[in-house]
């Protein structure tokens, strides 16, 4: 069996992943930023010629780049956020080779995602936010696809998974705003300076969807995430019947079912 852990930020995905790997050491866990056979978050996806340019430009990091690169068909996948460096703009430049944030057309994006799900054939694997979160964020925020279009896309995803053993574990919070307020505080430094929230809001407010709807700040974040939760639960009901489990979480309380 394979497992996909999904849910919005602050729903407890990482905690769930750690518990499942402790309870079942045979599961191979893939976290955000890892090289994953199905997901490309925080990874540069480049051609051979682009890879050679990167290696030459950052010759002092060539060893680290090669160590953090996997060749997949004709493409190279660089887990660039795992490369520690103080070279200016290295991470910013590699970010431009991701498949998200509107950097690929709708057709290109869908082809990459579907082809990787089609090629995936392993078992006993555990994925953190690899089937919904990053894909749906790109579809809503940058490709500005409507809900029906996204649901139809996931029907195609399910087709690629035919014959594979998997379960989607969806962590659903009872209060989106409270969940985000908690994670906002948790992801602050020792002096109480918020580290995550300003970066997240800047990212969201720069997206075409937020601009088009006039969404700003925490209010915009909550509206967006409430919509995303409704959409993801709809996809589970309409597309993945028999392949998912929803775990309802009370914010601020230890959930004994997890």
C-alpha positions as CSV (number, residue, x, y, z in Angstrom):
1,X,0.0,0.0,0.0
2,X,1.0,3.6,-0.7
3,X,-0.2,6.7,1.2
4,X,-0.7,10.3,0.3
5,X,-1.1,12.7,3.3
6,X,-3.0,15.8,2.4
7,X,-4.6,18.8,4.1
8,X,-4.0,22.6,4.3
9,X,-1.0,24.2,6.1
10,X,-1.4,23.6,9.9
11,X,-3.5,20.5,9.6
12,X,-0.8,18.2,10.9
13,X,0.6,16.5,7.8
14,X,4.2,16.4,9.0
15,X,3.2,15.0,12.4
16,X,1.1,12.3,10.7
17,X,4.0,11.4,8.4
18,X,6.4,11.0,11.3
19,X,4.0,8.9,13.3
20,X,3.3,6.6,10.3
21,X,6.9,6.1,9.6
22,X,7.6,5.3,13.2
23,X,4.7,2.8,13.3
24,X,5.7,1.2,10.0
25,X,9.5,1.4,9.3
26,X,9.0,-0.3,5.9
27,X,7.3,2.8,4.5
28,X,9.7,5.1,2.6
29,X,8.7,8.7,3.3
30,X,8.9,11.6,0.8
31,X,8.8,15.1,2.3
32,X,8.4,18.4,0.5
33,X,11.8,19.2,-1.1
34,X,12.9,15.6,-1.4
35,X,13.3,14.0,-4.8
36,X,10.0,12.3,-5.3
37,X,8.7,9.9,-8.0
38,X,5.4,11.8,-8.2
39,X,5.9,15.4,-7.1
40,X,8.2,18.2,-7.9
41,X,7.8,20.8,-5.1
42,X,11.0,22.8,-4.5
43,X,12.7,21.1,-7.4
44,X,14.2,22.5,-10.6
45,X,13.0,20.5,-13.7
46,X,15.5,21.1,-16.4
47,X,16.7,19.8,-19.8
48,X,20.2,18.6,-20.5
49,X,21.3,21.9,-22.0
50,X,19.8,23.9,-19.1
51,X,21.5,21.6,-16.6
52,X,24.9,22.1,-18.3
53,X,24.4,25.9,-18.1
54,X,23.6,25.7,-14.4
55,X,26.7,23.5,-13.7
56,X,29.0,25.9,-15.6
57,X,27.5,29.1,-14.0
58,X,27.8,27.7,-10.5
59,X,31.0,25.7,-10.9
60,X,31.9,26.1,-7.2
61,X,28.7,24.2,-6.4
62,X,28.9,21.6,-9.2
63,X,29.6,18.8,-6.7
64,X,26.6,19.7,-4.6
65,X,24.4,20.2,-7.6
66,X,25.3,16.8,-9.0
67,X,24.8,15.1,-5.6
68,X,21.3,16.6,-5.5
69,X,20.3,15.8,-9.0
70,X,18.4,12.8,-10.4
71,X,18.1,12.2,-14.2
72,X,14.6,11.1,-15.2
73,X,14.3,10.3,-18.9
74,X,15.6,13.3,-20.8
75,X,15.1,15.7,-17.8
76,X,17.2,16.5,-14.7
77,X,15.5,17.1,-11.3
78,X,17.6,19.2,-8.9
79,X,16.5,19.3,-5.3
80,X,18.0,22.8,-5.1
81,X,16.6,23.8,-1.7
82,X,18.8,21.1,-0.1
83,X,21.9,22.9,-1.4
84,X,23.3,25.2,1.3
85,X,25.1,28.2,-0.1
86,X,25.5,31.9,0.4
87,X,26.0,32.5,-3.3
88,X,23.6,35.4,-4.2
89,X,20.5,34.5,-6.1
90,X,21.3,30.8,-6.6
91,X,18.1,29.6,-5.1
92,X,16.1,32.4,-6.7
93,X,17.4,31.4,-10.1
94,X,16.8,27.7,-9.7
95,X,13.3,28.5,-8.5
96,X,12.6,29.7,-12.1
97,X,13.0,26.1,-13.3
98,X,10.1,24.8,-11.2
99,X,6.9,23.6,-12.8
100,X,4.7,25.6,-10.5
101,X,3.8,29.4,-10.1
102,X,2.6,29.6,-13.6
103,X,6.1,28.8,-15.1
104,X,4.6,26.2,-17.3
105,X,1.5,26.4,-19.6
106,X,-1.6,24.4,-18.5
107,X,-0.9,21.8,-21.2
108,X,2.8,21.5,-20.2
109,X,2.0,21.4,-16.5
110,X,-0.6,18.7,-16.9
111,X,1.6,16.6,-19.2
112,X,4.5,16.6,-16.7
113,X,2.2,15.7,-13.7
114,X,0.3,13.0,-15.5
115,X,3.4,11.4,-17.0
116,X,5.1,11.1,-13.6
117,X,2.0,9.6,-12.0
118,X,1.9,7.2,-14.9
119,X,5.5,6.2,-14.6
120,X,5.3,5.7,-10.8
121,X,5.2,1.9,-9.9
122,X,6.6,1.5,-6.4
123,X,5.0,0.3,-3.2
124,X,5.2,1.0,0.5
125,X,5.7,4.7,-0.1
126,X,4.4,7.6,1.9
127,X,4.0,11.1,0.4
128,X,3.5,14.5,2.1
129,X,1.2,16.8,0.1
130,X,2.0,15.2,-3.2
131,X,-1.3,14.6,-4.8
132,X,-3.3,17.8,-4.0
133,X,-1.5,20.8,-2.3
134,X,1.1,22.1,-4.8
135,X,-0.8,20.9,-7.9
136,X,-4.1,22.5,-6.9
137,X,-2.4,25.7,-5.6
138,X,-0.8,26.2,-9.1
139,X,-4.1,25.4,-10.8
140,X,-6.1,27.9,-8.7
141,X,-3.6,30.7,-8.2
142,X,-1.7,30.8,-11.5
143,X,-3.5,28.8,-14.1
144,X,-6.8,30.2,-12.7
145,X,-8.7,27.0,-13.5
146,X,-12.3,26.7,-12.3
147,X,-13.4,23.9,-9.9
148,X,-14.9,21.7,-12.6
149,X,-11.7,21.9,-14.7
150,X,-9.7,20.8,-11.7
151,X,-12.1,17.9,-10.8
152,X,-11.8,16.7,-14.5
153,X,-8.0,16.9,-14.3
154,X,-8.1,14.6,-11.2
155,X,-10.2,12.1,-13.0
156,X,-7.3,11.8,-15.4
157,X,-4.9,11.5,-12.4
158,X,-7.0,8.6,-11.1
159,X,-6.9,7.0,-14.5
160,X,-3.0,7.0,-14.3
161,X,-3.2,5.3,-10.9
162,X,-5.4,2.4,-12.1
163,X,-4.1,-0.9,-10.7
164,X,-2.0,0.8,-8.0
165,X,-2.6,0.4,-4.3
166,X,-2.9,3.7,-2.5
167,X,-4.9,5.6,0.0
168,X,-5.3,9.4,0.4
169,X,-5.3,10.4,4.1
170,X,-7.0,13.8,4.3
171,X,-6.6,15.8,7.5
172,X,-9.5,18.2,7.7
173,X,-9.5,21.0,10.3
174,X,-12.6,22.3,12.0
175,X,-11.5,26.0,11.8
176,X,-9.2,27.2,9.0
177,X,-8.6,30.6,10.5
178,X,-7.5,29.1,13.9
179,X,-5.3,26.6,12.1
180,X,-3.5,29.4,10.3
181,X,-3.2,31.6,13.4
182,X,-1.5,28.7,15.2
183,X,0.9,27.9,12.4
184,X,1.7,31.6,12.1
185,X,2.9,31.6,15.7
186,X,4.6,28.3,15.5
187,X,6.7,29.3,12.5
188,X,8.2,32.3,14.2
189,X,11.8,32.7,15.5
190,X,12.8,32.8,19.2
191,X,12.2,36.5,19.3
192,X,8.6,36.1,18.1
193,X,9.3,37.4,14.6
194,X,7.0,35.8,12.1
195,X,9.0,33.8,9.5
196,X,6.4,31.9,7.5
197,X,3.4,34.2,7.3
198,X,4.9,37.3,5.6
199,X,6.5,35.0,2.9
200,X,3.3,33.1,2.4
201,X,1.2,36.3,2.1
202,X,3.7,37.9,-0.3
203,X,3.5,34.8,-2.5
204,X,-0.3,34.7,-2.5
205,X,-0.8,38.4,-3.1
206,X,1.5,38.2,-6.1
207,X,-0.6,35.4,-7.7
208,X,-3.0,36.3,-10.5
209,X,-6.0,34.7,-8.7
210,X,-5.5,36.9,-5.5
211,X,-5.1,40.0,-7.6
212,X,-8.2,39.3,-9.7
213,X,-10.3,38.7,-6.5
214,X,-8.8,41.5,-4.4
215,X,-7.6,39.0,-1.7
216,X,-5.1,40.4,0.8
217,X,-3.6,39.3,4.1
218,X,-5.1,36.8,6.5
219,X,-8.6,37.4,5.2
220,X,-7.5,36.4,1.7
221,X,-5.6,33.4,2.9
222,X,-8.5,32.1,4.9
223,X,-11.0,32.6,2.0
224,X,-8.5,30.8,-0.4
225,X,-7.9,27.9,2.0
226,X,-11.6,27.4,2.8
227,X,-12.3,27.2,-1.0
228,X,-9.4,24.8,-1.4
229,X,-10.7,22.5,1.4
230,X,-14.2,22.4,-0.2
231,X,-12.7,21.6,-3.6
232,X,-10.3,18.9,-2.3
233,X,-13.2,17.2,-0.4
234,X,-15.3,17.4,-3.5
235,X,-12.5,15.7,-5.5
236,X,-12.3,12.9,-2.8
237,X,-16.0,12.3,-3.0
238,X,-16.5,12.5,-6.8
239,X,-13.2,11.0,-8.0
240,X,-11.5,8.9,-5.3
241,X,-14.3,7.0,-3.8
242,X,-12.9,4.0,-1.9
243,X,-9.4,5.4,-2.0
244,X,-9.5,7.9,0.8
245,X,-10.0,8.5,4.5
246,X,-10.9,11.9,6.1
247,X,-9.6,12.5,9.6
248,X,-11.4,15.4,11.2
249,X,-9.1,17.5,13.5
250,X,-10.0,19.8,16.3
251,X,-7.6,22.7,16.3
252,X,-5.7,23.1,19.5
253,X,-6.6,19.6,20.8
254,X,-4.6,16.4,20.5
255,X,-6.4,14.1,18.2
256,X,-6.3,10.6,19.5
257,X,-7.3,9.2,16.2
258,X,-4.0,10.2,14.5
